[in-house]
Amino acid sequence: MAATDSAVLLRAAREGSPEFSAELERLARRGETDLERVEAVAREVVASVRKEGDPALRRYIERFERRSVGHVFSRDYGGEAALASLTPEVRGALVTAADRIRRYHERQAAAQLTSFEYAEEGVTLGSRVTPLARVGVYAPGGKARYPSSVLMSVIPARVAGVTDIVLASPDPCPEVRAACHLAGVGGLLDAGGAQAIAALAYGTETVPRVDKIVGPGNLYVTAAKRLVFGEVAIDSIAGPSEILVVADETANPRVIAADLLSQAEHDEAAYPLLVCSSATLVERVEVELRAQLATLPRRPVAEPAVRNNGFALIVNGRDALVEVANRLAAEHVAVQVADPEELATRILHAGAIFVGSSTPEAAGDYLAGPSHVLPTGGAARFSAPLGVYDFVSRTSLIGYQPAALKAQAAHITTLARAEGLEAHARAVEVRGER
């Protein structure tokens, strides 16, 4: 590793210093991804799979995943047998997580998926909510197994009413297959990367075409999702995982360090961030980071993330904690301060807020209930966690009685002609001639 053991792990800057302003600005723009670096390769893969179908899909699996596959896509993927093969502890945890995630999203559905219709002055208006027909879910492989991502992405789609869900994951392990069975996956695509995204977006001889693709992945997956957007819908352009711990002098440095590392171990590109009101606290967190990294199995992943992307912003007072949190709009925001409930109500931009020191981010990742597929890179300023609302389409309903059209005709034709659209105006007037 380039840095020495004596080098500072968690760099810091105090409010009012030039370094503070520069780092805050840099971190606020962390969502600017380097997709251009991989877009040419992703474009080649997407075009080839679209044109050739399964042969190209198999070719890129062999080239990028360094393996060959028998059946690329299967409806009978052995999920029930995989669930039975797990240890009772793992099986019980998956079943409990699936139940909690389903209950949360059923409540969300009751509030979000309601069609309506009403009539006023001879005009019937409404909105019809319809589940998407088929959805593709991407579950990453590579550095770790992610059965939790299967549950967190598939269950909201099922609750929304999607009847066919296809999951793509490279060389899926028994835990992933078991999660597919629990969540209700209808078919499994044994492929990853841009080739999997292309197959879902355009379909092949064996892979059915989907209406929307959700789920995070690496740069190639993200670039491919951006390329196929328009042919299908996508959830977001996801970046590296991130956590922002918001802390004051009452916070426990050991807990802070553990939370920072829980995200750092995802990927060397992850952002473990801290905003706090005490320089002494940063020093104590530094000590804890070193102690916990010493025994962390994924230290080769977590330590570079802390060294390269970790940062502590030291501010003056509680209001400044809120200001920085809203500016960064982080994926995960852990609030570890006195009266955390009050401060959490003032954090308006976050993927998920973890209120109080007894609420680890890991609970949200696995068991709490809300989907852990969250906006990254500051996108929480304008987007939301994955939910049932991501898996429906909405149709406006409009119906006029003749008298209602006659009453509104002058306004409609006036606006049409103001825009220079004479045929629009005539389409109204011709109905009055009958």
C-alpha positions in Angstrom: 0.0 0.0 0.0 1.4 3.4 -0.9 0.6 5.0 2.4 2.7 4.1 5.4 1.1 2.7 8.6 2.0 6.0 10.4 0.1 8.1 7.9 -3.2 9.6 9.0 -6.1 7.3 8.0 -8.9 9.8 8.2 -8.0 13.2 6.9 -9.7 16.2 8.5 -10.4 19.9 8.1 -11.9 22.4 10.4 -14.7 24.8 9.4 -13.3 28.2 8.4 -10.1 26.8 6.9 -9.4 26.9 3.1 -9.1 23.1 3.2 -12.6 22.7 4.7 -14.3 24.7 1.8 -12.2 22.9 -0.8 -13.0 19.4 0.6 -16.7 20.1 1.1 -16.9 21.3 -2.5 -15.0 18.2 -3.7 -17.2 15.8 -1.7 -20.4 17.6 -2.8 -19.4 16.8 -6.4 -18.4 13.2 -5.8 -21.2 11.9 -8.0 -19.4 12.9 -11.2 -18.5 9.5 -12.4 -15.8 8.3 -14.7 -18.2 6.5 -17.1 -16.4 7.8 -20.2 -13.5 5.6 -19.3 -15.5 2.5 -19.9 -18.3 3.7 -22.2 -16.6 2.6 -25.4 -16.3 -1.0 -24.2 -19.9 -0.9 -22.8 -21.2 0.4 -26.1 -19.5 -2.4 -28.0 -21.0 -5.0 -25.7 -24.5 -3.6 -25.8 -24.5 -3.3 -29.6 -23.2 -6.8 -30.1 -25.6 -8.4 -27.7 -28.5 -6.4 -29.3 -27.4 -7.6 -32.8 -26.3 -11.2 -32.1 -28.2 -12.2 -29.0 -27.1 -15.3 -27.1 -23.8 -15.9 -29.0 -22.5 -12.5 -28.1 -23.8 -12.8 -24.5 -21.8 -16.1 -24.1 -18.8 -14.6 -25.8 -18.6 -11.7 -23.4 -19.3 -13.9 -20.4 -16.2 -15.9 -21.4 -14.2 -12.7 -22.1 -15.0 -10.6 -19.0 -16.2 -13.2 -16.4 -13.6 -15.8 -17.5 -16.0 -18.7 -17.4 -18.4 -20.6 -19.7 -22.0 -21.3 -18.8 -24.4 -24.0 -19.8 -27.9 -22.6 -19.6 -27.5 -18.8 -19.6 -31.1 -18.3 -18.6 -33.3 -20.6 -16.6 -36.8 -20.5 -15.1 -36.0 -23.5 -13.0 -32.9 -22.2 -11.2 -33.0 -24.4 -8.1 -34.0 -21.7 -5.6 -36.0 -24.0 -3.3 -33.2 -26.6 -3.2 -30.7 -23.8 -2.6 -32.8 -22.5 0.4 -33.0 -26.0 1.9 -29.2 -26.4 1.5 -28.4 -23.4 3.7 -27.5 -23.6 7.4 -30.6 -23.1 9.6 -29.1 -19.8 10.8 -28.6 -18.3 7.3 -32.0 -19.7 6.1 -33.8 -18.2 9.2 -32.1 -14.8 8.6 -33.1 -14.7 5.0 -36.7 -15.7 5.7 -37.0 -13.1 8.5 -35.5 -10.4 6.3 -37.8 -11.2 3.4 -40.8 -11.0 5.7 -39.8 -7.7 7.2 -39.0 -6.2 3.7 -42.4 -7.4 2.4 -44.3 -6.0 5.3 -42.7 -2.5 4.9 -43.4 -2.4 1.2 -47.0 -3.5 1.6 -47.5 -0.5 3.8 -45.8 1.6 1.2 -48.0 0.2 -1.5 -51.1 1.1 0.4 -50.0 4.8 0.4 -48.4 5.0 -3.1 -50.3 2.7 -5.5 -53.7 4.1 -5.3 -55.7 4.9 -8.5 -58.3 7.6 -8.3 -61.1 9.1 -10.4 -63.5 12.0 -9.9 -65.9 14.1 -11.9 -66.5 17.8 -12.0 -68.7 19.9 -14.3 -69.1 17.1 -16.8 -65.4 16.1 -17.0 -64.2 12.8 -15.6 -60.5 12.8 -14.5 -58.4 10.2 -12.9 -55.1 8.4 -12.6 -54.7 4.6 -13.1 -51.7 2.8 -11.5 -50.6 -0.3 -13.4 -47.7 -2.7 -12.5 -45.0 -3.1 -15.0 -45.2 -6.4 -16.9 -41.6 -7.5 -16.6 -38.7 -6.2 -14.6 -34.9 -7.0 -14.6 -33.0 -6.9 -11.4 -29.2 -6.8 -11.3 -27.5 -8.3 -8.3 -23.7 -7.7 -8.2 -21.1 -10.4 -8.0 -17.4 -9.9 -7.7 -16.1 -8.8 -4.3 -19.0 -10.2 -2.2 -22.3 -12.2 -2.3 -25.4 -10.0 -2.2 -28.6 -12.1 -1.4 -29.7 -9.1 0.5 -29.8 -7.0 -2.7 -32.0 -9.7 -4.3 -34.6 -9.3 -1.4 -34.3 -5.5 -1.4 -34.9 -5.1 -5.1 -37.3 -8.0 -6.0 -39.7 -7.8 -3.1 -40.8 -4.2 -3.7 -41.5 -5.2 -7.4 -43.5 -8.2 -6.3 -45.5 -6.1 -3.8 -46.2 -3.6 -6.6 -47.7 -6.4 -8.7 -45.0 -7.2 -11.2 -45.7 -10.7 -12.5 -42.4 -11.6 -14.1 -39.1 -10.6 -12.5 -35.8 -11.7 -14.1 -32.6 -11.5 -12.0 -29.2 -11.2 -13.5 -26.2 -12.2 -11.4 -22.8 -13.6 -12.5 -22.3 -17.2 -11.2 -25.0 -16.9 -8.5 -24.2 -18.7 -5.2 -26.7 -20.8 -3.3 -27.6 -17.8 -1.0 -28.5 -15.7 -4.1 -30.6 -18.5 -5.5 -32.3 -19.0 -2.2 -33.1 -15.3 -2.0 -34.5 -15.4 -5.5 -36.9 -18.2 -4.5 -38.0 -16.3 -1.3 -38.5 -13.0 -3.2 -40.3 -14.5 -6.2 -37.8 -14.3 -9.0 -39.3 -15.9 -12.2 -36.1 -16.4 -14.1 -32.3 -16.3 -13.5 -29.8 -14.9 -16.0 -26.3 -16.3 -15.1 -24.4 -13.3 -16.4 -23.0 -10.0 -15.2 -21.6 -6.8 -16.5 -22.7 -4.8 -19.5 -23.6 -8.0 -21.3 -26.3 -8.8 -18.7 -27.8 -5.3 -19.0 -27.9 -5.5 -22.8 -29.6 -9.0 -22.7 -32.2 -7.7 -20.3 -32.8 -4.5 -22.3 -33.1 -6.0 -25.8 -33.8 -9.7 -25.1 -32.1 -12.6 -26.8 -33.1 -16.0 -28.0 -33.4 -17.2 -24.4 -33.6 -14.1 -22.3 -36.9 -12.2 -22.2 -36.9 -8.4 -22.7 -37.8 -6.4 -19.7 -39.5 -3.0 -19.2 -37.2 -1.7 -16.5 -33.8 -2.6 -15.0 -32.9 -1.8 -11.4 -30.0 -2.6 -9.1 -26.5 -1.4 -8.6 -23.3 -2.6 -10.3 -19.8 -1.6 -11.4 -18.9 1.1 -13.9 -19.6 -1.2 -16.9 -23.0 -2.0 -15.5 -23.7 1.6 -14.9 -22.5 2.7 -18.3 -24.6 0.0 -20.0 -27.7 1.1 -18.0 -27.2 4.7 -19.2 -26.8 3.4 -22.8 -30.0 1.4 -22.8 -32.1 4.0 -21.1 -35.0 4.9 -23.4 -35.3 1.4 -24.7 -36.1 0.5 -21.1 -36.5 2.4 -17.9 -33.7 2.3 -15.2 -33.7 3.2 -11.6 -30.6 5.4 -11.3 -27.0 5.9 -12.2 -25.5 4.4 -9.1 -22.0 5.2 -7.8 -19.8 3.9 -4.9 -21.4 3.2 -1.6 -21.1 5.9 1.0 -21.9 6.8 4.6 -22.0 10.1 6.4 -21.8 9.9 10.2 -23.2 13.0 11.9 -21.7 13.2 15.4 -21.2 15.5 18.4 -19.1 15.1 21.6 -21.6 12.5 23.0 -20.9 10.0 20.2 -19.0 6.8 20.8 -15.8 6.8 18.6 -15.8 3.0 18.5 -19.3 3.0 17.1 -18.4 5.7 14.5 -15.4 3.8 13.3 -17.4 0.6 13.0 -20.1 2.4 10.9 -17.4 4.0 8.7 -15.8 0.6 8.0 -19.2 -1.1 7.4 -19.3 1.0 4.2 -15.6 1.1 3.5 -15.5 -2.7 3.2 -17.9 -2.7 0.2 -15.4 -1.2 -2.2 -12.1 0.6 -2.4 -14.0 3.5 -4.0 -16.5 3.8 -1.1 -16.9 7.1 0.8 -16.7 6.8 4.6 -17.4 10.4 5.8 -17.7 12.1 9.2 -19.0 15.5 10.1 -18.7 16.3 13.7 -18.3 19.2 16.2 -15.1 18.0 17.9 -11.5 17.6 16.8 -10.8 15.4 19.7 -13.5 13.0 18.5 -11.8 12.7 15.1 -8.5 11.7 16.9 -10.3 9.1 18.9 -12.1 7.7 15.8 -8.7 7.5 14.1 -7.4 5.3 16.9 -10.5 3.1 16.6 -10.2 2.8 12.9 -6.7 1.4 13.2 -7.6 -1.0 15.9 -10.7 -2.4 14.0 -8.9 -2.6 10.7 -6.2 -4.7 12.3 -8.6 -7.6 12.6 -11.0 -6.9 9.6 -10.9 -9.7 7.0 -11.7 -7.2 4.2 -8.9 -4.8 5.3 -7.4 -4.8 1.8 -10.6 -3.3 0.5 -11.6 -1.1 3.5 -8.3 0.6 4.2 -7.8 2.1 0.8 -11.4 3.5 0.9 -10.7 5.2 4.2 -7.3 6.5 3.1 -8.4 7.7 -0.3 -12.0 8.8 0.2 -12.5 9.1 3.9 -12.7 12.5 5.4 -13.8 14.3 8.6 -15.3 17.7 8.4 -15.1 19.5 11.8 -17.8 22.2 12.2 -18.9 24.7 14.7 -22.2 23.7 16.2 -25.3 21.7 15.6 -26.7 23.8 12.8 -23.6 23.3 10.8 -23.9 19.6 11.2 -27.3 19.8 9.5 -26.0 22.2 6.8 -23.2 19.9 5.8 -25.4 16.8 5.8 -27.9 18.5 3.5 -25.1 19.7 1.3 -23.7 16.2 0.8 -27.0 14.4 0.5 -25.4 11.1 1.3 -26.7 7.6 0.6 -26.6 6.6 4.3 -26.7 9.2 7.1 -26.0 8.0 10.6 -27.1 10.5 13.3 -25.2 10.0 16.5 -25.8 13.2 18.5 -27.7 14.3 21.6 -31.5 14.3 20.7 -30.9 12.6 17.4 -34.6 12.6 16.5 -34.7 16.4 16.4 -31.7 16.7 14.3 -32.9 14.0 11.9 -36.0 16.0 11.1 -33.8 18.8 9.8 -31.8 16.5 7.4 -33.9 16.8 4.3 -31.6 15.2 1.7 -30.5 11.6 2.4 -31.1 8.2 1.0 -31.8 6.7 4.5 -31.3 8.2 7.9 -30.2 6.0 10.8 -31.5 7.7 14.0 -29.5 7.3 17.2 -26.4 5.3 18.2 -28.4 2.1 18.5 -29.3 2.1 14.8 -26.4 0.6 12.7 -26.4 1.1 9.0 -26.1 -2.7 8.7 -29.7 -3.0 10.0 -30.9 -1.1 7.0 -28.8 -3.2 4.7 -30.3 -6.5 5.9 -33.3 -6.6 8.1 -35.1 -3.3 8.9 -37.5 -3.3 6.0 -36.9 -0.3 3.6 -35.0 -1.2 0.5 -31.2 -0.6 0.8 -31.0 0.4 -2.9 -30.5 4.1 -2.3 -29.3 7.2 -4.3 -25.6 7.8 -4.2 -23.2 10.6 -5.1 -25.5 13.4 -3.8 -28.5 12.2 -5.9 -30.6 12.1 -2.7 -31.1 15.8 -3.5 -33.6 14.7 -6.2 -34.2 11.0 -6.0 -35.5 8.4 -3.6 -34.9 4.9 -2.3 -36.1 2.0 -4.5 -39.7 1.3 -3.7 -43.0 0.0 -5.0 -43.5 3.2 -6.9 -40.5 2.3 -9.1 -42.4 -0.7 -10.5 -45.6 0.9 -11.8 -46.7 3.1 -14.7 -49.4 5.8 -14.3 -52.0 6.6 -16.9 -54.1 9.8 -16.8 -57.8 9.3 -17.5 -59.8 12.2 -19.2 -63.4 12.1 -20.3 -65.6 15.0 -21.4 -69.3 15.3 -21.7 -70.5 17.4 -24.7 -71.7 20.2 -22.5 -68.3 20.3 -20.7 -66.4 20.5 -23.9 -68.6 23.3 -25.2 -68.1 25.3 -21.9 -64.3 25.0 -22.2 -63.9 25.2 -26.0 -63.0 28.9 -26.2 -60.2 28.5 -23.6 -58.8 25.4 -25.3 -58.9 26.9 -28.9 -57.4 30.2 -27.6 -54.4 28.4 -26.1 -54.0 26.2 -29.2 -53.8 29.2 -31.5 -51.6 31.1 -29.1 -49.1 28.3 -29.7 -49.6 28.3 -33.4 -51.3 24.9 -33.5 -54.4 25.4 -35.6 -55.2 21.7 -36.0 -55.5 21.4 -32.2 -58.1 24.2 -32.2 -60.0 22.7 -35.1 -60.1 19.3 -33.3 -62.2 21.0 -30.7 -64.4 23.1 -33.0 -65.3 20.1 -35.3 -66.9 18.4 -32.3 -69.2 21.5 -31.8 -70.4 21.2 -35.4 -72.0 17.8 -34.9 
